[in-house]
Amino acid sequence: MHRFLLAVLRRDLTLAARRRGDWLIAQFFFVMVASLFPLGVGPEPAMLARIGPGVLWVAATLASLLSLSRLFADDHRDGSLEHMVLSPEPTVLLVLGKSLAHWLIYGIPLLLIAPVLGIQFNLSWEAIRVLEISLLLGTPILSLLGGVGAALTLGLRGGGVLLTLLILPLYVPALIFGAGAVDGVMAGTGAEAHLSLLGAFLVLSLMIAPWIAAAALRVSLE
Amino acid sequence: MNLYTYASPANFYILAGKLIPWFAWGAGLFTAWGLYIAFFLAPTDFQQSEAYRIIFIHVPAAWMSMFIYLVMAFWGAIGLAFNTRLSFMMARALAPTGAIFTFIALWTGAWWGKPMWGAWWVWDARLTSELILLFLYVGIIALWAAIDDIKRGDRAGSLLTLIGAINVPIIYFSVKWWNTLHQGASVSLTKAPSMAATMLQGMLILAIAAWLYTIAVAMARVRRIILERERQSEWVKALLEKES
C-alpha cells in the first residue's frame, strides 16, 4: 500500500521537476501578491508589520489555489488518471499521494520564501519563526482541502474560478488560526492556542479530506 | 402502505401536490400571528427600545439558514449512501431557500447592528461565519449550475455540502470560542431565556412559520425538478396530457 503512495509521490515530483516553469509561476505569484500590498496601503513599517501576517497568509492560500486546478487536470487530459483510479489500489491513497506531492512542490517553497517577505513586511524574528510554524502546519491543509475542490471541478468549464469559489470558504479556519498565531505572538498573548487549533484542523483535514476527494474523483470520472 | 412508497418521485410528486397548500396556508397564518405578536403584543425592550423588533425576523432567518444547510447535508448523505434520486432532488430544492434565509439574516443583522452597536457590520465571529455560510451556499449552487450531467452534479454537490457541514458546528459554537461585540445567544435550552415570554413566543411562532414556508417552497421546487428530470417517463406524459 505505501509503495503505491510512494510511486504516486515519485511520479508527481518527477513531472514537476521536468516542468520547472509551472512550478515557478506559483512561487512568483506568491511574491507578487504580497509585494502589491505595500504599494496599495503605503510603506509605513508599523502598519506593514500589523497587516503582514494576514497578507502573507492570504497570498499563500491564493498561490496554493492557483496551482490546485491542475492537480488532476493534466492526468485527466491524457487519460492516465482513469487508469490510476481503475487500478486495484485505493483511490484514497492516490488522492493523498497527489495532495502530498502538491504540498512538497508548492507548499514547501512558500515556507522558504515567506521569511524574506516577512522581513519586507518588517516582522520581528519571533513573528517570522511563528509564521514559519503556522505555514508548516497550514499549507498541508490547503493542499488536502484543495484536492477535494480539484476533484469536484475536474473537467468543468471555468473550473479554475469555480474551484476558488468552492474552496476559499473551507480555507477560512486555517487562515484565521494561521494568521492569528502570528498576531498572537506580536500582541504578546502567545501563539500556542492558535497553533494547537491549526494542528487539530490539520489532523481533521487529513482524516476527512482524502476520502471525500476520492469519492469526488470517482463521481467526476463516471 | 409502505412509507418508502414516497421515495419514488412519481408518488412523491402527487403527495407533495396535496401537502403544499396545507404548508403554505400554515406558513401564512403563523406569519400573520407571529407578526401580530411582534408588533402589537411584545413589550418595548428596556435597553434596545423599538429597534429590537427586527429579531423577530432576524433570529428565525438565522436559525433556518443553519438548519437548512444541515438538512441539505442530511439528504445529500442519504442520497450518497442509498443512491435514492429523490434525496438529491430535495437537497437541490432546499439550497436556494437556505441561501435566501442566510442573506436575510445578514441583511436584518446589519439593520439591527446599526442602531445597537452603531455599525452596519463588524467582523465578529457570528457575522463572519454567517457570511461564510452564504459563500458555501453560493459555492454549492454554482457547482450544480456548472455540471450539466445530473448524476455527477447531484453527487458532487452533496459531497461539497458534507465537507462544508463541518463548518456549520463551528459557526454555532464560534459564539463560545470567540467572545466579542456580539451579544450572547438569546435563547438557550439549558438556562432560562433572557427575554420576555411574549418576545420568545413571537419568535418561536415566526420560526415555525419559516419552517412551514421552507417545506412548502422546497416541495414546490422539488415538483418542478421531478417533472424536469422525469419528462421522458410515461407517467409525466400522461399527467401533462391530462392537464392540457
HADDOCK unambig.tbl for C-alpha pairs under 7 A between the chains (distance, minus, plus):
assign (segid A and resid 152 and name CA) (segid B and resid 156 and name CA) 5.90 0.50 0.50
assign (segid A and resid 156 and name CA) (segid B and resid 146 and name CA) 6.89 0.50 0.50
assign (segid A and resid 156 and name CA) (segid B and resid 147 and name CA) 6.91 0.50 0.50
assign (segid A and resid 165 and name CA) (segid B and resid 139 and name CA) 5.57 0.50 0.50
assign (segid A and resid 166 and name CA) (segid B and resid 136 and name CA) 6.97 0.50 0.50
assign (segid A and resid 166 and name CA) (segid B and resid 139 and name CA) 4.83 0.50 0.50
assign (segid A and resid 169 and name CA) (segid B and resid 132 and name CA) 5.90 0.50 0.50
assign (segid A and resid 169 and name CA) (segid B and resid 135 and name CA) 6.43 0.50 0.50
assign (segid A and resid 169 and name CA) (segid B and resid 136 and name CA) 6.46 0.50 0.50
assign (segid A and resid 170 and name CA) (segid B and resid 164 and name CA) 6.96 0.50 0.50
assign (segid A and resid 212 and name CA) (segid B and resid 159 and name CA) 6.64 0.50 0.50
assign (segid A and resid 216 and name CA) (segid B and resid 156 and name CA) 6.08 0.50 0.50
assign (segid A and resid 216 and name CA) (segid B and resid 159 and name CA) 6.90 0.50 0.50
assign (segid A and resid 219 and name CA) (segid B and resid 152 and name CA) 5.77 0.50 0.50
assign (segid A and resid 219 and name CA) (segid B and resid 155 and name CA) 6.67 0.50 0.50
assign (segid A and resid 219 and name CA) (segid B and resid 156 and name CA) 6.76 0.50 0.50
assign (segid A and resid 220 and name CA) (segid B and resid 152 and name CA) 6.33 0.50 0.50
